[in-house]
Amino acid sequence: MIIIKTHKKNIADLIFSEPSLCSTSQLLFEIIDEMKMSNLVDKNIAECIYVGIMTDTGSFKYSSTTSKTHNIIARLIDYGARNSEIHDLVYDNYSADRMKLLGYCLNDKLLLFPKNKSAIISLTNEELKKFNFKKGDTEGIINYALAIKDTIFAAFIVERDNVVKLSLRSKGDFKVNEIANKYFNGGGHENAAGGISNFDVKTTIEKVKEIINNYKEELNK
């Protein structure tokens, strides 16, 4: 088995891992490049890698995005990746139900902790059903919480198929991958990570509130 991942997982015969990179897609391209096989990258491959890098970096805004990332993006465009169309298809192609769900999250489910520069959004399985949830409808919702002025830590808690998952995002030096690993059996990048809770949504919210309080010094540096 071969694993190509930015996170460290020692469960394969051959592992390509580089936690400092912004995305697995960038690592994949670098492997292709090192193997002198970039001449085989066609339009379809270029667009798939472009999407992976774009979404993993929050449209290139996370601190893990480097000049090398942008150089690779430029090469992918040269290989035929339609960057403008990709952005439209990923970010400007939402259903009405998805937009109503987003509105519900921001109006009814957003918890703010301004003294500790944090925010939480949560959704239960029943709430997802009310908005005719389809896979992908919750993608990116956490970024709206993080976009609030002075907020540097955001958690999105969602229940699906009796599993409670968390997406964690941050700005600056606040490392959410450490929180994901310590409390939620997860991992990721310093500013973008995720994990799974062993509790229901309500209890998980309380756990995240507790974490926010425990890290208030780091959050208020």
KOLBADO-417344 format. One record per residue (C-alpha): residue in three letters; chain; x, y, z; residue number from 1. Coordinates in steps of 0.5 Angstrom, whole numbers, plus 500, padded with zeros to 3 digits. Example, Ala and Ser with C-alpha at 12.3 -4.5 7.8 and 13.67 -1.06 7.14 Angstrom:
! KOLBADO-417344
<atom><aa>Ala</aa><ch>A</ch><c1>525</c1><c2>491</c2><c3>516</c3><i>1</i></atom>
<atom><aa>Ser</aa><ch>A</ch><c1>527</c1><c2>498</c2><c3>514</c3><i>2</i></atom>
This chain:
! KOLBADO-417344
<atom><aa>Met</aa><ch>A</ch><c1>500</c1><c2>500</c2><c3>500</c3><i>1</i></atom>
<atom><aa>Ile</aa><ch>A</ch><c1>502</c1><c2>507</c2><c3>498</c3><i>2</i></atom>
<atom><aa>Ile</aa><ch>A</ch><c1>500</c1><c2>513</c2><c3>502</c3><i>3</i></atom>
<atom><aa>Ile</aa><ch>A</ch><c1>501</c1><c2>520</c2><c3>500</c3><i>4</i></atom>
<atom><aa>Lys</aa><ch>A</ch><c1>499</c1><c2>525</c2><c3>505</c3><i>5</i></atom>
<atom><aa>Thr</aa><ch>A</ch><c1>501</c1><c2>531</c2><c3>509</c3><i>6</i></atom>
<atom><aa>His</aa><ch>A</ch><c1>500</c1><c2>528</c2><c3>515</c3><i>7</i></atom>
<atom><aa>Lys</aa><ch>A</ch><c1>504</c1><c2>523</c2><c3>518</c3><i>8</i></atom>
<atom><aa>Lys</aa><ch>A</ch><c1>501</c1><c2>516</c2><c3>518</c3><i>9</i></atom>
<atom><aa>Asn</aa><ch>A</ch><c1>506</c1><c2>510</c2><c3>519</c3><i>10</i></atom>
<atom><aa>Ile</aa><ch>A</ch><c1>501</c1><c2>505</c2><c3>516</c3><i>11</i></atom>
<atom><aa>Ala</aa><ch>A</ch><c1>504</c1><c2>503</c2><c3>509</c3><i>12</i></atom>
<atom><aa>Asp</aa><ch>A</ch><c1>509</c1><c2>500</c2><c3>506</c3><i>13</i></atom>
<atom><aa>Leu</aa><ch>A</ch><c1>511</c1><c2>506</c2><c3>502</c3><i>14</i></atom>
<atom><aa>Ile</aa><ch>A</ch><c1>510</c1><c2>513</c2><c3>505</c3><i>15</i></atom>
<atom><aa>Phe</aa><ch>A</ch><c1>510</c1><c2>520</c2><c3>502</c3><i>16</i></atom>
<atom><aa>Ser</aa><ch>A</ch><c1>509</c1><c2>525</c2><c3>508</c3><i>17</i></atom>
<atom><aa>Glu</aa><ch>A</ch><c1>511</c1><c2>532</c2><c3>508</c3><i>18</i></atom>
<atom><aa>Pro</aa><ch>A</ch><c1>507</c1><c2>536</c2><c3>514</c3><i>19</i></atom>
<atom><aa>Ser</aa><ch>A</ch><c1>510</c1><c2>543</c2><c3>512</c3><i>20</i></atom>
<atom><aa>Leu</aa><ch>A</ch><c1>506</c1><c2>543</c2><c3>505</c3><i>21</i></atom>
<atom><aa>Cys</aa><ch>A</ch><c1>499</c1><c2>546</c2><c3>504</c3><i>22</i></atom>
<atom><aa>Ser</aa><ch>A</ch><c1>496</c1><c2>540</c2><c3>501</c3><i>23</i></atom>
<atom><aa>Thr</aa><ch>A</ch><c1>496</c1><c2>533</c2><c3>499</c3><i>24</i></atom>
<atom><aa>Ser</aa><ch>A</ch><c1>495</c1><c2>535</c2><c3>492</c3><i>25</i></atom>
<atom><aa>Gln</aa><ch>A</ch><c1>502</c1><c2>540</c2><c3>492</c3><i>26</i></atom>
<atom><aa>Leu</aa><ch>A</ch><c1>505</c1><c2>534</c2><c3>495</c3><i>27</i></atom>
<atom><aa>Leu</aa><ch>A</ch><c1>503</c1><c2>529</c2><c3>489</c3><i>28</i></atom>
<atom><aa>Phe</aa><ch>A</ch><c1>505</c1><c2>534</c2><c3>484</c3><i>29</i></atom>
<atom><aa>Glu</aa><ch>A</ch><c1>512</c1><c2>535</c2><c3>487</c3><i>30</i></atom>
<atom><aa>Ile</aa><ch>A</ch><c1>512</c1><c2>527</c2><c3>487</c3><i>31</i></atom>
<atom><aa>Ile</aa><ch>A</ch><c1>510</c1><c2>527</c2><c3>479</c3><i>32</i></atom>
<atom><aa>Asp</aa><ch>A</ch><c1>515</c1><c2>533</c2><c3>478</c3><i>33</i></atom>
<atom><aa>Glu</aa><ch>A</ch><c1>521</c1><c2>529</c2><c3>482</c3><i>34</i></atom>
<atom><aa>Met</aa><ch>A</ch><c1>520</c1><c2>523</c2><c3>478</c3><i>35</i></atom>
<atom><aa>Lys</aa><ch>A</ch><c1>520</c1><c2>527</c2><c3>471</c3><i>36</i></atom>
<atom><aa>Met</aa><ch>A</ch><c1>513</c1><c2>525</c2><c3>469</c3><i>37</i></atom>
<atom><aa>Ser</aa><ch>A</ch><c1>510</c1><c2>532</c2><c3>469</c3><i>38</i></atom>
<atom><aa>Asn</aa><ch>A</ch><c1>510</c1><c2>532</c2><c3>461</c3><i>39</i></atom>
<atom><aa>Leu</aa><ch>A</ch><c1>504</c1><c2>527</c2><c3>462</c3><i>40</i></atom>
<atom><aa>Val</aa><ch>A</ch><c1>500</c1><c2>532</c2><c3>466</c3><i>41</i></atom>
<atom><aa>Asp</aa><ch>A</ch><c1>494</c1><c2>534</c2><c3>462</c3><i>42</i></atom>
<atom><aa>Lys</aa><ch>A</ch><c1>488</c1><c2>538</c2><c3>462</c3><i>43</i></atom>
<atom><aa>Asn</aa><ch>A</ch><c1>484</c1><c2>534</c2><c3>467</c3><i>44</i></atom>
<atom><aa>Ile</aa><ch>A</ch><c1>490</c1><c2>532</c2><c3>471</c3><i>45</i></atom>
<atom><aa>Ala</aa><ch>A</ch><c1>492</c1><c2>539</c2><c3>472</c3><i>46</i></atom>
<atom><aa>Glu</aa><ch>A</ch><c1>485</c1><c2>541</c2><c3>474</c3><i>47</i></atom>
<atom><aa>Cys</aa><ch>A</ch><c1>484</c1><c2>536</c2><c3>479</c3><i>48</i></atom>
<atom><aa>Ile</aa><ch>A</ch><c1>491</c1><c2>538</c2><c3>482</c3><i>49</i></atom>
<atom><aa>Tyr</aa><ch>A</ch><c1>489</c1><c2>545</c2><c3>482</c3><i>50</i></atom>
<atom><aa>Val</aa><ch>A</ch><c1>482</c1><c2>544</c2><c3>486</c3><i>51</i></atom>
<atom><aa>Gly</aa><ch>A</ch><c1>486</c1><c2>540</c2><c3>491</c3><i>52</i></atom>
<atom><aa>Ile</aa><ch>A</ch><c1>491</c1><c2>545</c2><c3>492</c3><i>53</i></atom>
<atom><aa>Met</aa><ch>A</ch><c1>485</c1><c2>551</c2><c3>492</c3><i>54</i></atom>
<atom><aa>Thr</aa><ch>A</ch><c1>481</c1><c2>548</c2><c3>497</c3><i>55</i></atom>
<atom><aa>Asp</aa><ch>A</ch><c1>486</c1><c2>545</c2><c3>502</c3><i>56</i></atom>
<atom><aa>Thr</aa><ch>A</ch><c1>489</c1><c2>552</c2><c3>502</c3><i>57</i></atom>
<atom><aa>Gly</aa><ch>A</ch><c1>482</c1><c2>556</c2><c3>503</c3><i>58</i></atom>
<atom><aa>Ser</aa><ch>A</ch><c1>483</c1><c2>559</c2><c3>496</c3><i>59</i></atom>
<atom><aa>Phe</aa><ch>A</ch><c1>491</c1><c2>560</c2><c3>497</c3><i>60</i></atom>
<atom><aa>Lys</aa><ch>A</ch><c1>490</c1><c2>564</c2><c3>504</c3><i>61</i></atom>
<atom><aa>Tyr</aa><ch>A</ch><c1>493</c1><c2>560</c2><c3>509</c3><i>62</i></atom>
<atom><aa>Ser</aa><ch>A</ch><c1>500</c1><c2>561</c2><c3>512</c3><i>63</i></atom>
<atom><aa>Ser</aa><ch>A</ch><c1>502</c1><c2>554</c2><c3>509</c3><i>64</i></atom>
<atom><aa>Thr</aa><ch>A</ch><c1>501</c1><c2>557</c2><c3>502</c3><i>65</i></atom>
<atom><aa>Thr</aa><ch>A</ch><c1>508</c1><c2>559</c2><c3>499</c3><i>66</i></atom>
<atom><aa>Ser</aa><ch>A</ch><c1>511</c1><c2>562</c2><c3>493</c3><i>67</i></atom>
<atom><aa>Lys</aa><ch>A</ch><c1>512</c1><c2>555</c2><c3>491</c3><i>68</i></atom>
<atom><aa>Thr</aa><ch>A</ch><c1>505</c1><c2>553</c2><c3>491</c3><i>69</i></atom>
<atom><aa>His</aa><ch>A</ch><c1>503</c1><c2>559</c2><c3>487</c3><i>70</i></atom>
<atom><aa>Asn</aa><ch>A</ch><c1>509</c1><c2>557</c2><c3>482</c3><i>71</i></atom>
<atom><aa>Ile</aa><ch>A</ch><c1>506</c1><c2>550</c2><c3>481</c3><i>72</i></atom>
<atom><aa>Ile</aa><ch>A</ch><c1>499</c1><c2>553</c2><c3>480</c3><i>73</i></atom>
<atom><aa>Ala</aa><ch>A</ch><c1>502</c1><c2>557</c2><c3>475</c3><i>74</i></atom>
<atom><aa>Arg</aa><ch>A</ch><c1>504</c1><c2>551</c2><c3>471</c3><i>75</i></atom>
<atom><aa>Leu</aa><ch>A</ch><c1>498</c1><c2>548</c2><c3>472</c3><i>76</i></atom>
<atom><aa>Ile</aa><ch>A</ch><c1>494</c1><c2>553</c2><c3>469</c3><i>77</i></atom>
<atom><aa>Asp</aa><ch>A</ch><c1>500</c1><c2>553</c2><c3>463</c3><i>78</i></atom>
<atom><aa>Tyr</aa><ch>A</ch><c1>498</c1><c2>545</c2><c3>463</c3><i>79</i></atom>
<atom><aa>Gly</aa><ch>A</ch><c1>490</c1><c2>547</c2><c3>461</c3><i>80</i></atom>
<atom><aa>Ala</aa><ch>A</ch><c1>487</c1><c2>548</c2><c3>468</c3><i>81</i></atom>
<atom><aa>Arg</aa><ch>A</ch><c1>481</c1><c2>553</c2><c3>467</c3><i>82</i></atom>
<atom><aa>Asn</aa><ch>A</ch><c1>482</c1><c2>557</c2><c3>474</c3><i>83</i></atom>
<atom><aa>Ser</aa><ch>A</ch><c1>476</c1><c2>562</c2><c3>473</c3><i>84</i></atom>
<atom><aa>Glu</aa><ch>A</ch><c1>472</c1><c2>556</c2><c3>471</c3><i>85</i></atom>
<atom><aa>Ile</aa><ch>A</ch><c1>474</c1><c2>552</c2><c3>477</c3><i>86</i></atom>
<atom><aa>His</aa><ch>A</ch><c1>473</c1><c2>557</c2><c3>482</c3><i>87</i></atom>
<atom><aa>Asp</aa><ch>A</ch><c1>466</c1><c2>559</c2><c3>479</c3><i>88</i></atom>
<atom><aa>Leu</aa><ch>A</ch><c1>464</c1><c2>551</c2><c3>480</c3><i>89</i></atom>
<atom><aa>Val</aa><ch>A</ch><c1>467</c1><c2>550</c2><c3>487</c3><i>90</i></atom>
<atom><aa>Tyr</aa><ch>A</ch><c1>464</c1><c2>557</c2><c3>490</c3><i>91</i></atom>
<atom><aa>Asp</aa><ch>A</ch><c1>459</c1><c2>560</c2><c3>486</c3><i>92</i></atom>
<atom><aa>Asn</aa><ch>A</ch><c1>455</c1><c2>554</c2><c3>484</c3><i>93</i></atom>
<atom><aa>Tyr</aa><ch>A</ch><c1>450</c1><c2>553</c2><c3>491</c3><i>94</i></atom>
<atom><aa>Ser</aa><ch>A</ch><c1>443</c1><c2>550</c2><c3>491</c3><i>95</i></atom>
<atom><aa>Ala</aa><ch>A</ch><c1>438</c1><c2>555</c2><c3>494</c3><i>96</i></atom>
<atom><aa>Asp</aa><ch>A</ch><c1>437</c1><c2>550</c2><c3>500</c3><i>97</i></atom>
<atom><aa>Arg</aa><ch>A</ch><c1>445</c1><c2>550</c2><c3>501</c3><i>98</i></atom>
<atom><aa>Met</aa><ch>A</ch><c1>444</c1><c2>558</c2><c3>502</c3><i>99</i></atom>
<atom><aa>Lys</aa><ch>A</ch><c1>438</c1><c2>557</c2><c3>506</c3><i>100</i></atom>
<atom><aa>Leu</aa><ch>A</ch><c1>443</c1><c2>553</c2><c3>511</c3><i>101</i></atom>
<atom><aa>Leu</aa><ch>A</ch><c1>448</c1><c2>558</c2><c3>511</c3><i>102</i></atom>
<atom><aa>Gly</aa><ch>A</ch><c1>443</c1><c2>563</c2><c3>513</c3><i>103</i></atom>
<atom><aa>Tyr</aa><ch>A</ch><c1>441</c1><c2>559</c2><c3>518</c3><i>104</i></atom>
<atom><aa>Cys</aa><ch>A</ch><c1>448</c1><c2>557</c2><c3>521</c3><i>105</i></atom>
<atom><aa>Leu</aa><ch>A</ch><c1>450</c1><c2>565</c2><c3>521</c3><i>106</i></atom>
<atom><aa>Asn</aa><ch>A</ch><c1>443</c1><c2>567</c2><c3>524</c3><i>107</i></atom>
<atom><aa>Asp</aa><ch>A</ch><c1>441</c1><c2>562</c2><c3>529</c3><i>108</i></atom>
<atom><aa>Lys</aa><ch>A</ch><c1>447</c1><c2>557</c2><c3>530</c3><i>109</i></atom>
<atom><aa>Leu</aa><ch>A</ch><c1>453</c1><c2>562</c2><c3>531</c3><i>110</i></atom>
<atom><aa>Leu</aa><ch>A</ch><c1>456</c1><c2>562</c2><c3>538</c3><i>111</i></atom>
<atom><aa>Leu</aa><ch>A</ch><c1>461</c1><c2>568</c2><c3>539</c3><i>112</i></atom>
<atom><aa>Phe</aa><ch>A</ch><c1>466</c1><c2>568</c2><c3>544</c3><i>113</i></atom>
<atom><aa>Pro</aa><ch>A</ch><c1>469</c1><c2>575</c2><c3>543</c3><i>114</i></atom>
<atom><aa>Lys</aa><ch>A</ch><c1>473</c1><c2>575</c2><c3>550</c3><i>115</i></atom>
<atom><aa>Asn</aa><ch>A</ch><c1>477</c1><c2>569</c2><c3>547</c3><i>116</i></atom>
<atom><aa>Lys</aa><ch>A</ch><c1>477</c1><c2>571</c2><c3>540</c3><i>117</i></atom>
<atom><aa>Ser</aa><ch>A</ch><c1>473</c1><c2>564</c2><c3>538</c3><i>118</i></atom>
<atom><aa>Ala</aa><ch>A</ch><c1>467</c1><c2>562</c2><c3>535</c3><i>119</i></atom>
<atom><aa>Ile</aa><ch>A</ch><c1>463</c1><c2>556</c2><c3>534</c3><i>120</i></atom>
<atom><aa>Ile</aa><ch>A</ch><c1>457</c1><c2>553</c2><c3>529</c3><i>121</i></atom>
<atom><aa>Ser</aa><ch>A</ch><c1>454</c1><c2>547</c2><c3>530</c3><i>122</i></atom>
<atom><aa>Leu</aa><ch>A</ch><c1>449</c1><c2>542</c2><c3>526</c3><i>123</i></atom>
<atom><aa>Thr</aa><ch>A</ch><c1>445</c1><c2>536</c2><c3>528</c3><i>124</i></atom>
<atom><aa>Asn</aa><ch>A</ch><c1>443</c1><c2>531</c2><c3>523</c3><i>125</i></atom>
<atom><aa>Glu</aa><ch>A</ch><c1>435</c1><c2>533</c2><c3>524</c3><i>126</i></atom>
<atom><aa>Glu</aa><ch>A</ch><c1>437</c1><c2>540</c2><c3>522</c3><i>127</i></atom>
<atom><aa>Leu</aa><ch>A</ch><c1>441</c1><c2>538</c2><c3>516</c3><i>128</i></atom>
<atom><aa>Lys</aa><ch>A</ch><c1>435</c1><c2>534</c2><c3>514</c3><i>129</i></atom>
<atom><aa>Lys</aa><ch>A</ch><c1>430</c1><c2>541</c2><c3>514</c3><i>130</i></atom>
<atom><aa>Phe</aa><ch>A</ch><c1>435</c1><c2>544</c2><c3>509</c3><i>131</i></atom>
<atom><aa>Asn</aa><ch>A</ch><c1>435</c1><c2>537</c2><c3>504</c3><i>132</i></atom>
<atom><aa>Phe</aa><ch>A</ch><c1>442</c1><c2>537</c2><c3>506</c3><i>133</i></atom>
<atom><aa>Lys</aa><ch>A</ch><c1>447</c1><c2>534</c2><c3>500</c3><i>134</i></atom>
<atom><aa>Lys</aa><ch>A</ch><c1>454</c1><c2>532</c2><c3>501</c3><i>135</i></atom>
<atom><aa>Gly</aa><ch>A</ch><c1>458</c1><c2>538</c2><c3>500</c3><i>136</i></atom>
<atom><aa>Asp</aa><ch>A</ch><c1>453</c1><c2>543</c2><c3>503</c3><i>137</i></atom>
<atom><aa>Thr</aa><ch>A</ch><c1>457</c1><c2>545</c2><c3>509</c3><i>138</i></atom>
<atom><aa>Glu</aa><ch>A</ch><c1>463</c1><c2>546</c2><c3>506</c3><i>139</i></atom>
<atom><aa>Gly</aa><ch>A</ch><c1>466</c1><c2>552</c2><c3>507</c3><i>140</i></atom>
<atom><aa>Ile</aa><ch>A</ch><c1>461</c1><c2>554</c2><c3>513</c3><i>141</i></atom>
<atom><aa>Ile</aa><ch>A</ch><c1>467</c1><c2>555</c2><c3>518</c3><i>142</i></atom>
<atom><aa>Asn</aa><ch>A</ch><c1>470</c1><c2>560</c2><c3>514</c3><i>143</i></atom>
<atom><aa>Tyr</aa><ch>A</ch><c1>465</c1><c2>565</c2><c3>515</c3><i>144</i></atom>
<atom><aa>Ala</aa><ch>A</ch><c1>466</c1><c2>564</c2><c3>523</c3><i>145</i></atom>
<atom><aa>Leu</aa><ch>A</ch><c1>473</c1><c2>565</c2><c3>522</c3><i>146</i></atom>
<atom><aa>Ala</aa><ch>A</ch><c1>472</c1><c2>571</c2><c3>517</c3><i>147</i></atom>
<atom><aa>Ile</aa><ch>A</ch><c1>469</c1><c2>575</c2><c3>523</c3><i>148</i></atom>
<atom><aa>Lys</aa><ch>A</ch><c1>473</c1><c2>581</c2><c3>526</c3><i>149</i></atom>
<atom><aa>Asp</aa><ch>A</ch><c1>478</c1><c2>579</c2><c3>531</c3><i>150</i></atom>
<atom><aa>Thr</aa><ch>A</ch><c1>476</c1><c2>572</c2><c3>531</c3><i>151</i></atom>
<atom><aa>Ile</aa><ch>A</ch><c1>482</c1><c2>567</c2><c3>530</c3><i>152</i></atom>
<atom><aa>Phe</aa><ch>A</ch><c1>479</c1><c2>560</c2><c3>532</c3><i>153</i></atom>
<atom><aa>Ala</aa><ch>A</ch><c1>473</c1><c2>557</c2><c3>529</c3><i>154</i></atom>
<atom><aa>Ala</aa><ch>A</ch><c1>470</c1><c2>550</c2><c3>530</c3><i>155</i></atom>
<atom><aa>Phe</aa><ch>A</ch><c1>464</c1><c2>547</c2><c3>526</c3><i>156</i></atom>
<atom><aa>Ile</aa><ch>A</ch><c1>461</c1><c2>541</c2><c3>529</c3><i>157</i></atom>
<atom><aa>Val</aa><ch>A</ch><c1>456</c1><c2>537</c2><c3>525</c3><i>158</i></atom>
<atom><aa>Glu</aa><ch>A</ch><c1>453</c1><c2>530</c2><c3>526</c3><i>159</i></atom>
<atom><aa>Arg</aa><ch>A</ch><c1>452</c1><c2>526</c2><c3>520</c3><i>160</i></atom>
<atom><aa>Asp</aa><ch>A</ch><c1>450</c1><c2>518</c2><c3>520</c3><i>161</i></atom>
<atom><aa>Asn</aa><ch>A</ch><c1>451</c1><c2>518</c2><c3>528</c3><i>162</i></atom>
<atom><aa>Val</aa><ch>A</ch><c1>458</c1><c2>521</c2><c3>528</c3><i>163</i></atom>
<atom><aa>Val</aa><ch>A</ch><c1>460</c1><c2>528</c2><c3>530</c3><i>164</i></atom>
<atom><aa>Lys</aa><ch>A</ch><c1>465</c1><c2>531</c2><c3>526</c3><i>165</i></atom>
<atom><aa>Leu</aa><ch>A</ch><c1>469</c1><c2>537</c2><c3>527</c3><i>166</i></atom>
<atom><aa>Ser</aa><ch>A</ch><c1>473</c1><c2>542</c2><c3>523</c3><i>167</i></atom>
<atom><aa>Leu</aa><ch>A</ch><c1>477</c1><c2>547</c2><c3>526</c3><i>168</i></atom>
<atom><aa>Arg</aa><ch>A</ch><c1>480</c1><c2>553</c2><c3>523</c3><i>169</i></atom>
<atom><aa>Ser</aa><ch>A</ch><c1>485</c1><c2>559</c2><c3>526</c3><i>170</i></atom>
<atom><aa>Lys</aa><ch>A</ch><c1>489</c1><c2>565</c2><c3>524</c3><i>171</i></atom>
<atom><aa>Gly</aa><ch>A</ch><c1>496</c1><c2>566</c2><c3>526</c3><i>172</i></atom>
<atom><aa>Asp</aa><ch>A</ch><c1>500</c1><c2>562</c2><c3>530</c3><i>173</i></atom>
<atom><aa>Phe</aa><ch>A</ch><c1>494</c1><c2>558</c2><c3>534</c3><i>174</i></atom>
<atom><aa>Lys</aa><ch>A</ch><c1>495</c1><c2>551</c2><c3>532</c3><i>175</i></atom>
<atom><aa>Val</aa><ch>A</ch><c1>489</c1><c2>547</c2><c3>531</c3><i>176</i></atom>
<atom><aa>Asn</aa><ch>A</ch><c1>492</c1><c2>541</c2><c3>529</c3><i>177</i></atom>
<atom><aa>Glu</aa><ch>A</ch><c1>494</c1><c2>540</c2><c3>536</c3><i>178</i></atom>
<atom><aa>Ile</aa><ch>A</ch><c1>487</c1><c2>541</c2><c3>539</c3><i>179</i></atom>
<atom><aa>Ala</aa><ch>A</ch><c1>485</c1><c2>536</c2><c3>534</c3><i>180</i></atom>
<atom><aa>Asn</aa><ch>A</ch><c1>490</c1><c2>531</c2><c3>536</c3><i>181</i></atom>
<atom><aa>Lys</aa><ch>A</ch><c1>489</c1><c2>532</c2><c3>543</c3><i>182</i></atom>
<atom><aa>Tyr</aa><ch>A</ch><c1>482</c1><c2>532</c2><c3>544</c3><i>183</i></atom>
<atom><aa>Phe</aa><ch>A</ch><c1>478</c1><c2>529</c2><c3>538</c3><i>184</i></atom>
<atom><aa>Asn</aa><ch>A</ch><c1>483</c1><c2>523</c2><c3>535</c3><i>185</i></atom>
<atom><aa>Gly</aa><ch>A</ch><c1>484</c1><c2>528</c2><c3>529</c3><i>186</i></atom>
<atom><aa>Gly</aa><ch>A</ch><c1>490</c1><c2>532</c2><c3>526</c3><i>187</i></atom>
<atom><aa>Gly</aa><ch>A</ch><c1>491</c1><c2>537</c2><c3>520</c3><i>188</i></atom>
<atom><aa>His</aa><ch>A</ch><c1>495</c1><c2>543</c2><c3>519</c3><i>189</i></atom>
<atom><aa>Glu</aa><ch>A</ch><c1>497</c1><c2>548</c2><c3>524</c3><i>190</i></atom>
<atom><aa>Asn</aa><ch>A</ch><c1>491</c1><c2>553</c2><c3>521</c3><i>191</i></atom>
<atom><aa>Ala</aa><ch>A</ch><c1>486</c1><c2>547</c2><c3>518</c3><i>192</i></atom>
<atom><aa>Ala</aa><ch>A</ch><c1>485</c1><c2>541</c2><c3>522</c3><i>193</i></atom>
<atom><aa>Gly</aa><ch>A</ch><c1>479</c1><c2>536</c2><c3>524</c3><i>194</i></atom>
<atom><aa>Gly</aa><ch>A</ch><c1>477</c1><c2>530</c2><c3>528</c3><i>195</i></atom>
<atom><aa>Ile</aa><ch>A</ch><c1>471</c1><c2>526</c2><c3>531</c3><i>196</i></atom>
<atom><aa>Ser</aa><ch>A</ch><c1>468</c1><c2>527</c2><c3>538</c3><i>197</i></atom>
<atom><aa>Asn</aa><ch>A</ch><c1>466</c1><c2>521</c2><c3>542</c3><i>198</i></atom>
<atom><aa>Phe</aa><ch>A</ch><c1>460</c1><c2>525</c2><c3>544</c3><i>199</i></atom>
<atom><aa>Asp</aa><ch>A</ch><c1>453</c1><c2>528</c2><c3>542</c3><i>200</i></atom>
<atom><aa>Val</aa><ch>A</ch><c1>453</c1><c2>535</c2><c3>539</c3><i>201</i></atom>
<atom><aa>Lys</aa><ch>A</ch><c1>451</c1><c2>538</c2><c3>545</c3><i>202</i></atom>
<atom><aa>Thr</aa><ch>A</ch><c1>456</c1><c2>535</c2><c3>549</c3><i>203</i></atom>
<atom><aa>Thr</aa><ch>A</ch><c1>461</c1><c2>537</c2><c3>544</c3><i>204</i></atom>
<atom><aa>Ile</aa><ch>A</ch><c1>460</c1><c2>544</c2><c3>544</c3><i>205</i></atom>
<atom><aa>Glu</aa><ch>A</ch><c1>461</c1><c2>544</c2><c3>551</c3><i>206</i></atom>
<atom><aa>Lys</aa><ch>A</ch><c1>467</c1><c2>541</c2><c3>550</c3><i>207</i></atom>
<atom><aa>Val</aa><ch>A</ch><c1>470</c1><c2>546</c2><c3>545</c3><i>208</i></atom>
<atom><aa>Lys</aa><ch>A</ch><c1>467</c1><c2>552</c2><c3>550</c3><i>209</i></atom>
<atom><aa>Glu</aa><ch>A</ch><c1>472</c1><c2>548</c2><c3>555</c3><i>210</i></atom>
<atom><aa>Ile</aa><ch>A</ch><c1>478</c1><c2>548</c2><c3>550</c3><i>211</i></atom>
<atom><aa>Ile</aa><ch>A</ch><c1>477</c1><c2>555</c2><c3>549</c3><i>212</i></atom>
<atom><aa>Asn</aa><ch>A</ch><c1>477</c1><c2>557</c2><c3>556</c3><i>213</i></atom>
<atom><aa>Asn</aa><ch>A</ch><c1>483</c1><c2>553</c2><c3>557</c3><i>214</i></atom>
<atom><aa>Tyr</aa><ch>A</ch><c1>487</c1><c2>556</c2><c3>551</c3><i>215</i></atom>
<atom><aa>Lys</aa><ch>A</ch><c1>485</c1><c2>563</c2><c3>553</c3><i>216</i></atom>
<atom><aa>Glu</aa><ch>A</ch><c1>492</c1><c2>566</c2><c3>554</c3><i>217</i></atom>
<atom><aa>Glu</aa><ch>A</ch><c1>494</c1><c2>563</c2><c3>547</c3><i>218</i></atom>
<atom><aa>Leu</aa><ch>A</ch><c1>488</c1><c2>566</c2><c3>544</c3><i>219</i></atom>
<atom><aa>Asn</aa><ch>A</ch><c1>489</c1><c2>573</c2><c3>547</c3><i>220</i></atom>
<atom><aa>Lys</aa><ch>A</ch><c1>497</c1><c2>574</c2><c3>546</c3><i>221</i></atom>
